[in-house]
Amino acid sequence: AEEMSISMNDLVGGFDATNYWRQIQQFHASNSRSVSCAKPLVIFFQMPQGAGKSTIGKALCNHLNSRGIQSEIVEQDEWYGDTHATQSFLQYLLRCTDTKVVLITRCNVCEEQYQKYLKRAMRSHTNIIFMIPRNINKNIGLAVSLAGAIQRSTEGDEIMIGRVEMSKKEAVTVIITTHGKLIPHPQSVPFDMYIDDEEVVDLKNDSKNKNNSEEILHYAEINLEQLKSKRRCINDIVTDLSAKI
């Protein structure tokens, strides 16, 4: 194929420098945060799969928007697991919109998972809060998260993790691993998600169980309704969270 080249002879018409800069300024003005807009608040939720971060995030987002507080969710599952696309969306919200509250509903269980998102938020000069359910890092948090993953799954032998269907054993292993990596941010704000803070006896009394995915899955399945009942009403959780913002 012949190579294509462009020379000055191919350019028609003059160059209006004044008009060029006017157009550039108009572009930036229409694609950037208003100067008068206050710094956005970025909220990182720290919760493993199945814990209910997306449900809580959506309910809180709707509540804030209903009060006239422009809010958006950054949910990696909405970008089919593409973390680069998700980070780009976060940057777009912080730099090019007047969004006041951004809710990052990823797992964010440890610095390795949230550091790139945190850096983008810090570079945009935002206010930042980490929120974590009280006792989520204990056995009750693990058991209720497993129950949540089981409940939202549509197939009897499969469990949904994000947008991926896995075998129950694989999914339980993923949730146990994520839960084990959970390190609350030093400045995280705790909130109550469970009706009580009792430990799950079967996991508490036998430390071996915590490494046995089949036993933990069996416990979660036979106690599914009991574990579901340990969650507080979503409206009460949203009321508590909005008071902390």
Secondary structure, 3 states (H helix, E strand, C coil): CCCCCCCHHHCCCCCCHHHHHHHHHHHHHHCCCCCCCCCCEEEEECCCCCCCHHHHHHHHHHHHHHCCCCEEEECHHHHCCCHHHHHHHHHHHHHHCCCCEEEECCCCCCHHHHHHHHHHHHHCCCEEEEEEECCCCCHHHHHHHHHHHHHCCCCCCEEEECCEEEEHHHHHHHHHHHHHCCCCCCCCEEECCECCCCCCHHHHCCHHHHHCHHHHHHHHHHCHHHHHCCECCHHHHHHHHHHHC
